Amino acid sequence: MPRILYTPYDLRGRTCRNRLAAQAMELNSADTGGRAGEAVRERYRQLACGGWGLVFTEAVAVSGDALARQSGLMLTRDTLESFKGLVASFREINPSAPLIVQLNHPGRNNCDPLKRIKIVRDDLDDVPVATVTQIEAVRGDFLEAAALAHQAGADGVDIKACHGYLGAEFLRPSNTREDGFGGNSEGRARFLATIIAELKSRFPGMIVGSRISLFEGIRGGCGTPAGDEIVEDLEDMIGMLRLLAAAGADFFNVSAGIPVMTPMLTRPEARSSLLLLDHFRYAKTVKAAFPGVAVIGSAYSAGRRDATALAEENIGRGYADLAGFGRQSLADPFFPQKAAGAPESIDFCTLCGGCSKLLREQRPVRCTVYNPERRPHGSAEDPR
Ligand SMILES: Cc1cc2nc3c(=O)[nH]c(=O)nc-3n(C[C@H](O)[C@H](O)[C@H](O)COP(=O)(O)O)c2cc1C
């Protein structure tokens, strides 16, 4: 039985009762207008019951112009009541686990081609470059959606800046914009840093942080030293995170890659599961640079049967504060309570890629291997 994994962690005054985090996983199952309906609630009820120490919602669009998936969740005044219901049904089962809403603008990955915008002037595609007016409007949408998440009762927000979505593009060395939202470090960090700082001053009790791709694996991408380089050198990104930490970031959820370009980096599959070691190094690098900021590591599902032992080791050595599980939380939402009391009953993710395929095809996402009707082991109050 792992020991450190089941010790509590203080996340800005909220107690995570263990070190296991359910990562953001898009379900593409919202009701009309991006509302959180019964299918979405059931997913979060399962996570609440499963005993996760910290739960991130899937990516939630900050406006009707920001949908990455046709049936993605959206947080606006029109959908607020459905989010209140989502948080309430989670809390009814699990009053303690911090629930963090991941807020997103998909940038050039918008599911509607006509709504695509990009930040970096590059030749990867012919998507229009966002104007300063558009950037300011999106900034306003993030602030508004965060305020609504607070109203809905969530504990915090993740200003998504990973996986090639809009927030990530600002941070790239290839972002040479000359309008205050690119160029030098301050310019590249401005969009995220000003959102974080404003939220921390408006809602001092709110947990605010960002999920980032420390290394994207593209030329001039996050984790390279310059706009024309592809070799990994994390110093530049650490400099970016320093500005976000100075703005008040409470956590960094450390990921890697861009699913539409470098998917193996984001979610190592069976034949590439060794890439998990890169994720361990990325989280360790961020934790060493920011001892006072909570660091969540990613891609633990790739560890399969060894995942809990690996998480125990990394957290024990101080390389991360929490271990994040994405696909494993779909394969078995009751993973934390089972790992504590009945590890033989865990349905381990097989890394088959079935859930990713459903997402790519714009279909509702689920585990394609295990039965979604399965029941938990014990009760939510069980695992410490
Ligand atoms: C179907 C699917 C949906 C995902 N949705 C999100 C998302 O909404 N936000 C996000 O930051 N990452 C998302 N991811 C990435 C996961 O959170 C995670 O980083 C990735 O699967 C690797 O971790 P794992 O090995 O624990 O699964 C998604 C991945 C998959 C396969």
PDBQT file of the ligand as one rigid body, heavy atoms in Angstrom, charges set to zero:
ROOT
HETATM    1  C1  LIG A 401      -9.856  11.727 -24.672  1.00  0.00    +0.000 C 
HETATM    2  C2  LIG A 401      -8.912  12.727 -24.088  1.00  0.00    +0.000 A 
HETATM    3  C3  LIG A 401      -9.369  13.972 -23.705  1.00  0.00    +0.000 A 
HETATM    4  C4  LIG A 401      -8.485  14.909 -23.151  1.00  0.00    +0.000 A 
HETATM    5  N1  LIG A 401      -8.952  16.121 -22.750  1.00  0.00    +0.000 NA
HETATM    6  C5  LIG A 401      -8.104  17.026 -22.183  1.00  0.00    +0.000 A 
HETATM    7  C6  LIG A 401      -8.577  18.279 -21.724  1.00  0.00    +0.000 A 
HETATM    8  O1  LIG A 401      -9.756  18.597 -21.758  1.00  0.00    +0.000 OA
HETATM    9  N2  LIG A 401      -7.656  19.139 -21.186  1.00  0.00    +0.000 N 
HETATM   10  C7  LIG A 401      -6.332  18.814 -21.063  1.00  0.00    +0.000 A 
HETATM   11  O2  LIG A 401      -5.552  19.619 -20.555  1.00  0.00    +0.000 OA
HETATM   12  N3  LIG A 401      -5.877  17.619 -21.467  1.00  0.00    +0.000 NA
HETATM   13  C8  LIG A 401      -6.721  16.727 -22.018  1.00  0.00    +0.000 A 
HETATM   14  N4  LIG A 401      -6.259  15.498 -22.386  1.00  0.00    +0.000 N 
HETATM   15  C9  LIG A 401      -4.887  15.114 -22.032  1.00  0.00    +0.000 C 
HETATM   16  C10 LIG A 401      -4.916  14.363 -20.687  1.00  0.00    +0.000 C 
HETATM   17  O3  LIG A 401      -5.359  15.199 -19.645  1.00  0.00    +0.000 OA
HETATM   18  C11 LIG A 401      -3.521  13.821 -20.316  1.00  0.00    +0.000 C 
HETATM   19  O4  LIG A 401      -2.606  14.868 -20.242  1.00  0.00    +0.000 OA
HETATM   20  C12 LIG A 401      -3.023  12.773 -21.295  1.00  0.00    +0.000 C 
HETATM   21  O5  LIG A 401      -4.014  11.815 -21.576  1.00  0.00    +0.000 OA
HETATM   22  C13 LIG A 401      -1.783  12.050 -20.742  1.00  0.00    +0.000 C 
HETATM   23  O6  LIG A 401      -2.015  11.595 -19.435  1.00  0.00    +0.000 OA
HETATM   24  P1  LIG A 401      -2.414  10.078 -19.109  1.00  0.00    +0.000 P 
HETATM   25  O7  LIG A 401      -1.255   9.219 -19.557  1.00  0.00    +0.000 OA
HETATM   26  O8  LIG A 401      -2.598  10.039 -17.627  1.00  0.00    +0.000 OA
HETATM   27  O9  LIG A 401      -3.649   9.775 -19.879  1.00  0.00    +0.000 OA
HETATM   28  C14 LIG A 401      -7.119  14.568 -22.973  1.00  0.00    +0.000 A 
HETATM   29  C15 LIG A 401      -6.661  13.309 -23.376  1.00  0.00    +0.000 A 
HETATM   30  C16 LIG A 401      -7.533  12.398 -23.926  1.00  0.00    +0.000 A 
HETATM   31  C17 LIG A 401      -7.008  11.043 -24.313  1.00  0.00    +0.000 C 
ENDROOT
TORSDOF 0
